[in-house]
């Protein structure tokens, strides 16, 4: 993520948010000039400000707050350029004092500014939230920093405020997870949920079962312990998840004697694709894994064990199935109703987790109602509700975390990332879904302890660009059930607080010259990149094709502008005099293109989404610009973010930088017809509809998602005006257009005939 990308995304996404008209509360009025997110419950502004200088200290009144004092010292230095030493003992005038106040409970905190700043909390987390408010309020003032004289009293409405990262399907470097923690901490998001295992990999390096870990895609105990420490110091708690009994194909087969079944005739063990819930050895092994999770993630009050999208029907025929279910009195399971075994499995997992002093979290999707023989303990299990209505779970007595698809699911391969406005205007007791016009509304007294953004299947470089505009809205909505701050005012605050995060997380900034469109990352011939740092140090950089490369202490030193003449990932890192990295890696991939189309993104898309190609004349233009011909590199990058890859040729690039949710798009360009004759056109929109027009005539249309349509058209030689209208509705933003020219037996990509914009001519008559 770069400062360039940050400003583009924040201005583009926040700039289109709608403002409401509401009376303003005292807290909103007092803090409007401070741009605080979330809005504190009580803010009182005094006269003037308190200068924070290099003589100021950050004093931890309690030894448990010393790590936080060191963190705040680093953060304020990157934010303001003023280094304030971390210290202990008694605070003096001009200091920032971090104190514990037993009168403050839960996550409540207070800030008092007199001749010094006093940040108080009932525990370390409360103090960490007070420090986040200070970071948003402080300003650079010449050679010092200045904090407005203010008094704050604050606490959240919901205790469970969380973001999930899927590090099992897509590998994430430790450093970028730390960047995410930094973001969550600044906006007082209490939990980071790590989805550590799935069918693609098992990323938790178990010491008891080392063969389970996926090579080159697992985190060592040392790395995980470091992440836990980093998060704890900033008030964020990491919740670990290993997904069982399903979603476990990558690892349960490695130890079939423990997690699979044994053929009694041969004595050979084999995997069954999921955890064998009728194998007693599996429970012993899982108890060991749970022990390891509890030890590594020692600060988490929860252990998440998945428990969704699993069918136990395949276990019924195993030789151990009947003996196991009979031994445990599972009468329905004995009759072949394997859902009872699944419910029993979750209950046993809850018992193992509870024995370690933790609480079990699972996704909804297991038989939560239990059976006459299996009573599911509602008080011992917290359910993350993501699919279907949460009302039955609430009726059964469960407490839930709202993880509904709308507006909380982000799935880049499916092009799903509900925008911040949807989150801001959302009620945490509403559960929305794609394709359903009205959300399910839960009672005001429903046992909803909070909510979570679920970020699935993402590449590491996609995380911060998406979360930076959405986490502030989540924070506001879960910290305050309602605020009367108009959305436009929230947008202004979001832009300012994002700049705070930018300076703290990424000391190196990218400044570029030569982009075709400032809202995109594409250039035509060359691009000049300048690197600057907000604090002293040495900037080192790498230029590469892959995203994954990062600068080291041995990388080239930046000393002059970088000129790019090809698609390149620029990665930059600041290092101090001792060769230690400072902050995160500033990274962006710039694409060289051959401009070939002018595009208009049309919307807004309705809910439910279009079921047929919309009338473009009735839509608004959300963004317009220039895009280029498809290249192998572009196809590789798109496939890098998709499980279902693009076809090898014929793809038209209809993805627009920074836009993720369904939209319609209109491309205009020209085709160069070299000879008179009959041409065949083939159009397919994998999950939408499309029309190819030459001049004003529609020559080929597809009205059935996924279906190929072939049409013929007689054309004269010359340049022909072309328009493509396309929309995608659900998962795959994939448009394929091919052509067969006279005399050829094969279809070729339409783009073999597309004319670069620089070569456009007055079009011929069709």
N, C-alpha and C positions, 0 to 999 in steps of 0.2 A: 504494500500500500504506500502511496506517495502523497505528499502534500498536494501535488497536481491533481491526482485522482480524487482526493478528499474534497477539495474545493469544487471540482466539477460535480461530484455526486451530491454534495450538500446543497449547492446552489440549484442543481437541476431537480432534485427530489423535494427539497424543502420549499423551493420557489413556487411550486404548483399547488402547495397545500392551501386549502380554503380556510378562511378566517370566519369564526362565528362571532356573534355579537352577544356578549354576556356582561353582567355587572361584575366588577372586579372586586375581589376580596382585599382585606387589609394586607394579607401576606403577599398576594400577587402584586399589589401596588408598591409595597415596600421593596420587593425583590425584583421588580421589572428591570431596573437599571443594572442589576447584578447578574442577570442571565443564569439563574440557578435551575438545575434539573437534577432530581425532582424538586418541585416547589416545596420549601419547608413549611411546616404547619404554622410557625410563627417566626416572623422576621421583623426586627425593629432596627431602623437605621438611625445612627446618631450623627453628630456634626463632624466633618473632617475625616481623617484617616490616620492609621498608625503606620509609621515607616518601619520596614523590615530591612535591615542592613547586614553587612558582613559581620557586624558585632552582635547581631541577634543570634540567639541559640534556639534550638528545638529541644526542650527539656522534658524528659520522661520522668514523671513523678513516681512511677512504679516500674520495677525492673522488667515486668512483662511487656511494657510499652516501649522498651529500648529499640527493638527491631523496627517498630513503626516510626520512631523518631528518625532512624537512619533512612528509611524509605522516604519520608517526607522531606528530609534534607536533600536527597538526590532529585526528587520531583520538583521542588521549588527551584533548585539550581537550573534544571533544564527548562523550566517554565519562564523564569525571570532572569537567569544569569547571575543571580545573587546566591552565593554559597553561605548557608547558615549551618553551623556545626551542630551535630547531635550531642546532647549532654545529659547528665543526670543531676539530681539534687534539687535545690530551690531555684525557682525561676526569678528573673530580674526584669526590670523595665525593658521593654523592647523585645522580649523573648516570646516564644510560642510554648505554652505549657500543656502537656498531655497528662490528664489526670483521670483516675477512676472515681466515680461517684456512686456509692451504693444506693443513693436515692433515685437513680435512673435505672429503669428495668428494660428488659428485652433489648431492642436495638436503638433505644432512645439515646440522644446526645444533645449537648448544648454547646454554644459558643458565646463567650463573653469577651468583648474588646474594650479594655481600658488603657492603662499604660503598658499592658502586655495582652497577649491573646491566651485565653484559657479554653481548651477543648476538652470537654468531659463526656464520659460515657460510663454506663454501668459495667461494661466489659471492654475488651480490646476492640471488638467489632464496632461498638458504638463510637469509640474514639476514632476508628478508621473512617467511619461515615462522616464524622465532623471534619476530619482532615480533608475528605473529598469536597465538602462544601467550601472549605477555605481555599482549596486549589481553584475552584471555579470563580471565587470572588476576588482573589488577589490580582493586582495589576502591577506591571513594571512602571516605575516612576523614576526616570533618570538613572542614577547609579544605585538606586535602592528599589525595593518592592513596597507596595502600599496596600493595606487592607482597610476597606471602609470600616468605620466604627459601627459595629452591629452586634445585636444579640439575637441568637437563634435558639429555638426550642423545637425539637423535631423527633418524629418516630414514624415508622411505616404502617400502612393499613394492612398489608399482607406479609406474613413472615416468609413465605416460600416465593422467592423471586429468582428465576434461574434461566440459564441458557445451556443447551446441550450441543456438544460437538460430536460428530460421528468420525472418530479417528480409526475405526476398524475397516470401513470400506475404502477410505482414502487416507493415506499416511500423512501425518502432520509433524513437522519438526517441533521439538520442545520449545524453541525460541518463539514460534508463532503462537503456541498455546499461551505462553507468558504474555504476549501482546494482548491476547484476548482477556486474560485475567486483569491486566492493567485497565482495559476498557470497562470491564464489569465493575471493578473497584471504584472507578471514578463516578459511576452512576449508581452505586449502592446496590448492585445485583449480588445477592448473597451466595448463590450456588453456581458452580460450573459442573455440569453433569457430563462425564466422559463415557461415551459408548465404546467400550474397549474391545468388544468381540462381536463378530458376526460371521456370516458364511465366507467372507473374504479373508479375514485374518483374526488372530488372537494376539493382541498387542500387550497384554500383561505378562511380563516375564516371571512366571511362577518359579520359585526356587525348588518347590516340592515336585513339580512336574515340568522340568525345563523343556521337554520335547514339544509341549503344547504351543509354545511361542512361535510366531511366524518369523522366519529369518529375515533380517533387515527391516522388519516392520513391527518391532516390539520395543517397549520401553523398559530399560533396565531398572532394577529396584532403586539404584542411585538416582536415575533421572526422575522417577516418579516421586521419590522422597523430596527431591529438589523442587519439583512442581508444587507439591503439597506445602512445603515451607514458603515458597514464593507467594502462593495464594493466601495462606494463613496470615502472613505478615500484612496483607492488604485487606483483610476482612472477608475474603472470599473462601468458601469451603468447597473442595472438590468431592463430588459424589461419584464413586466408581460403579460401572455397570458391566457385568458379563452376562450376555444374553443367553438364557437357558429356558426350557429344554430345547427349543427350536433355535434357528439362526446360529447354529453352532457347527455347521458342516466343516469349517476349516480346521477344527481342532479335536472334536470328540472322536473322530476316526483314528487319530494317532494313538489312542490308548483304548482299543476296543475291549480289552478285558475289564476295564473300569467303567467305560461309558457305553459299551455296546452289548453284544450278546455272545454266547458260546454255544457252538453246535455240539450237543451231547454225543453225537455219533463219532465225531472226529476230534473233539476237544479244541478245535480251532475257534479263535475269537474273530469277530467281524463287527464293523460299525453298522449302525442302523440309521445314520443321517441326523439323528437328534440324540439328546441324552436319553438313555434307556431308563425310564422312570420305574421300571419293574426290576431293576438290577440294584441290589442292596449295596454293591461296591460303589456305585455311582454316588450314593449319598455320603459314603465315607470320604470319597475323593472330593466331593463338593464342600464338605465340612472343612477340609484342609484348605481349599481355595478361599473359602469365606474367611478363615482365620488369617490367611495372608493378606486379603483385601483389607480386613480390619486393622491389621498391623501397619500396612503401608499408608492407608488413608485414615490415620488414627483420629483426625479431627472431625471426620464426617459422622453425623448421627444416623446416617442412612447407608444401606447397601442395596443397590438396584440389581435385580436378577431377571430382568426382561419379562418372560412369561407371556408372550403374545404370539399370534400367527403360528400356532402349533397344533398339529393333529396327532393324537396318540393312537389313532386307529391301526397304524402299522405295527404297533407293539402287541396287539391281541394274539397274533399267531406265534409269538416267541415262546420257547419252552418254559421260561421263568415267569411268564405273565400270570397264569392262573395260580401257581403256588404263592406268588407275591400278593396278589389282591385278596386271596383267601386268608392269608396270614394277617392281613390288616383289616379284615372285615369289610371289604369294599364290595358290597352285595350287587350294586348296579354294574360295577366294572366286571364282576364275575359273569354277568350276563352279556358281556361284550360291549357295554357302554363305557368306552374308555375315557370319556370326559371326567368321570369320577376319579380315575387314577391321576389325571392332570390336576384336579382340585386338591387331591391328597398330596401331590408333589409340592404344590405351592405352600400348603400348610406346613409340611416338613421343612421347607426352606425358611419359612417364617420362624419356626422354632429354633433353627440353627442360628439365624441372625439375631433373634431376641436373646439367645443365650450369651451372645457377645456384647450385649448392652446396646444394640442398634435396632433400627426399625427397617423392615423390608419395604422396598418400593418395587412395584411391578407396573407394566403397561396393562390397560384393560384389554381383555381378550381371552383371559382364562375363565373357567366356569366359576365366576365369583359368588354365585348363589349357593354353591356347594350342593350337597345332597343330604339325605336323611342320615347317612353314615359319615359324611365329611362336613364338619362345621367349620367354615372359613372365619377366622377371628378378625372381625372388622376393625377392632381397635389396634391390632398389631400390624396392619398392612395399609400402606398409603398407595393409592392407585393414581397413575398418570392416565388421564382420560384423553384419548386422541381420536378414537373412531367411534362413530355412532353417538347415540344420546347418552349423556352422563346420568340422566334421571334414575334409571334402574339401580345404578351403583349407589347413589345418594339414598334411595329408598331402602336399600339393603343395610345402610348404616355406615358405609365407607366414607372416609375423608378423601377428597380428590385434589390433584393438581390439574388445572385446566391446561391441556396441551392441544387444543382444537386446531384443525387445519387452517381455519380462518379466524384470526389473522396471525397464527403463531408458527405455522410450518414453513420452513425454507428448504426447498429441494432443487438445487441448481440444475441437475440433469432433467428435471421435469419443467424447468422454467417457472418455478413457484417461489415467490418471495414477496408476500404481502407488504405493501409499503407502510411507512411510518404513520401516515394519516389514518389508515385503517386501525392500527393498534391504538393510536391516541383516542379515537372515537369509540373504542370498544369497551364493553363492560365485562370484567373478569368472570361474571356469572352468566355469560353467554357463550354458547358453543356453536361456531359456524363451520360450514363445510363448503368446498367447491361444488358448484352445480346445484346448490340449494339456496333458494332466495332468502329464506328467513332462518336465523339461528335458533337453536334450542335455548330457551330462557330458564335458568334455574331460580328457585326461590331466593329471596333476599337473605334468609337464614341458612342457606345450603352450606354444607361443610366443605367449603372451597378454601384451602389454605394458601392458594396463590396460583401462579401460572408459570409456564416455561416456553421459551422459543426453542423449537426443535430444528436443528440444522443438519439435514441428512445428506449423505453421499457427496459432500462438498470437497473440492480441492483446497489445500491450505491457503492458497493465495486468494480464494474467493471469500474467505471468512470475514476479515475486517472491512472490506469494501461494502459488504451487505449489512454487517452488524452496526456499523458506526452511525447509520441513520435510523436504525430500528431499535437498538437498545435504549436510547434516551426515551423514546415513546413508551416502551415497556416499563422502564423505571418509573416514569410519571404515573402511568396507569395503576401500577401495583403499590406505589408509595401513597398515592392519594386516590381514594375511590372516585372523587370528583374534584376537578379544579375549574374555576371560572376564568382561567387564563385563555384568551382566544388562541386559536391554533396558529395564527400568524405570529403572535408573540412567542409562542412555544418554538416556532420555526427559527425565529431570530436567536432565541436562547440556544437552540440546538446547534446553530452554526458557530456561535461563540464557544460553547463548551467543547465542540469538536476540535476547535483550534487549541484548546487546552490539552486535550488528549494527544493531538498531533505533536505538540512540542515536547510533551513528557515521553511519549512512546518512540518518536522518530526524530532525533535531533538533526538528521540530514534531510534537506529539502531538495526536491527536483524542480528545476525551472526549465521549461522547454520552449523552443522556438521552431516553428515550421509545421505545426499540426494543421491538417486540413480543416478540422472542426474542433474547437476547444472542449467540446463535450465528449470527444472520442480520443483514441490513442493512435490514430492512423496518420501517416504522412505519405507524400508522393515520391519525393526524390531523396532529400536529406533532412535530417533533424538534428538540431543542436541542443545538447543537454548540459545544463550547468548545475553543479552541486554546491550547496552552501550548508553550513552548520550553525545552529543557534547558540552553541557554546563552544569554547576552544577545544581543539583536538585535531587528529589527523583523519581525513576522509579517505577510505580505501574503497575500491569498487571492482566489480566484475562485469564483463559483457559476455552474454551466453545466449544460446537458443533455449535451453531448459529454464523453467522457473526455479528449480530447486537449488541452483548454485548460490552460495552466499560468500561475501568477502571474509577473508581471514586476516590475521596480522601480517601475512606475507603477500597479500594482494597489492596491485599497483596503487600508488598514492595519487589521488586526484590533484592536478595542478593546473589544468586548463580545460575549457569546454570540450565536451565529447561530441563528435560528429558521427551520426549513424547514417549508413546508406543501405541498410537491410533490416529486416525484422530482428529485433534484439531485446533481450531482457536485461535491463540495467538494474544492478543491485548495489547499494551503497551502505556503508557502516562507518560510524565514528569510533575511533579508538583514542584512549587517553595516553598520557606519556609513558605509562607502564605497559602499553600494548593490550590493555583490557578493553573489550567492547563496551560502548556506552549506548544504551537504548537498543531499539530493535533495528532490523534491516529495512531500509527504504527500498522498495522494489516496484518496478513497473515494466511491462512488456509493450514495446511500441512496434506497430505493424506498418511495414511498407506495402502500399497497395497500388494497383493500377485503377484509378477512378473510372468507373464504368456505368454507374447508376446514380441518379438522384433518388433519395428515398423520403417518404413521409410516413411516420408512425401515426396511426389513426386510432382514436378511441373516444371516450373510455370504453373498455370492454364491459358488457353487462354482467350481472350475476343473476341467474346462471349465464354462462358464456353463450356466444352466438351458436346456433345450430345450423346456420347456413351463411353463405357469404353475405356480409352486410352491405347496405347501400352506402358506399363511401361518401356520397354527397351529404349524408346526414351526420357524419362523424367530424370530430375536431382533430386538428393536427397537434399532436403532443410533442413531436420532435421532427425535425427534418435535417437532412445533410447529404453527404456523399458516401457511397460505399464502393467496394472494388470487386474485381474478379476473384473467383475462388482459387485458392492455391493449395498445394499439398500441406504446407505448414498450417494454414488456417484450418483445414480439415482435421489435421492432427490435434490442434488445440481444442477444437470443438469436441472431438471424440474423447479427448482427455477429460472432459467434464460430463461425458455421457456413458452409461453402461451399454445402451443400444447404439452402436456406432452409425455414422453416416454411410451411405452407399459409396462405392469407390469413385464414381464419376456422375456428373449431372447435377450436383448440388448447387443451389443458388444461396448465397449468404444472406439470410434474412434475420440474423441476430444483430441486435443493436446494443452497443456497449452501455452497460449500466441498467438496462431495462430487462426485467425478468418475467413479469406477469403477462398473461395472454393479451395480445394486441393484433390489430390489423396493420398491414403495411402495403404501401404502393411504391413500386419501383418504376422509374421511367428511364428509358435508354434508347439505343438504336441497334438494329441488326444490319449487318452488311451482307446482302444477297449478291453473290458473285455471278449467278447465271439465272436466266429465266427458267422456270420449271415448277414442278409440283414438289412441295416440301411436306414432310410428315413431322408433326410435333407431338411429343409425349409428356404429359404433366401428371405428377403425383404429389399430393400433400399428405404426409403420413398421418397427421392428426388435425386436419382442417380442410379447407377448400381453397381453390385458386383458379384464376382466369388469366390467360395470356391473350393480350390484344395487340394487333398490328394496326396502327392508325387508330380508328375508332371501332374496328371490327374485332369481336371476340372470336379467335380462331381455335382455341382449345380450352375447355373448362373441365374441372373435376369437381363433382358435387358429393362424392363419397369418400370420406377419409380413408386413406391407404390404397385407394383404387387408382390404377393407371388408366388414363384416357388418351387415346391416340386420335388425332384429327389431321386432315390433309388441307393444304392451301396452295393455290397457284400464285406465284409471286414473280415480279419482274426484278431484274438486276438493279442494284442501287441500295442506298441506305433507307431503312424503313423505321419509322417511329414505333417504339414498343412500350407497352405498359404491362406490368404484372401486378395483379391484386391478389393478396393472400391473407389468410388469417389462420391462426392456430388456437386450439380451444382447450387443450387438456394437458398433454405431456410433451409431445415431440414437436418442436419448432423446426420442421424439416420439409423443405420444398425442393423437388427434383424436376428439372425440365430438360428434355433432350430433343434432338432434331435429327432427322435422316434427310440428307440432301439428295437431289436427283443423281442417279447412277451409283449410289452407295447402298450396300446391303446391311450396314450397321447404323445404329443410332449413336450419335456423339453428343457430348454436353452442348447445350444451347450456347454456352459461352464461347464456343469456337467461332460463333458468328457475331458475338456482342462487340460493339465498337467502343473503345475507350473514349471518355468524354472529350479528350483533347482532339479527337479525330471526327467528332460529330459534324455532319453536313446537313443541308436542307433535305428532308426525307423525300424519297421517291413516292409516286402514287402506287398503291398496292395493285 
